[in-house]
């Protein structure tokens, strides 16, 4: 069940922040969707979806998932 929940959260995240989105746009989308995140500059961590958004030159380049 955890994997399905994570998958759905990741799917939502990809809809809110498509590739090449700006950092500002992603932060606004995450706030509006009330998704918790940790902003580390070029990296945003979303613990509930177990995802890491990686930015390069202020544009979203990649979304990675992690399992603790």
Long-range contacts (C-beta under 8 A, 24 or more apart in sequence): 6-49, 6-50, 6-65, 9-46, 9-48, 9-49, 9-50, 9-51, 10-49, 10-50, 10-51, 10-63, 10-65, 12-49, 13-46, 13-49, 13-51, 13-53, 13-63, 14-63, 17-53, 17-60, 17-63, 18-60, 19-60, 19-61, 19-62, 20-59, 20-60, 20-61, 21-59, 21-60, 22-58, 22-59, 22-60, 23-55, 23-58, 23-59, 23-60, 26-53, 26-60
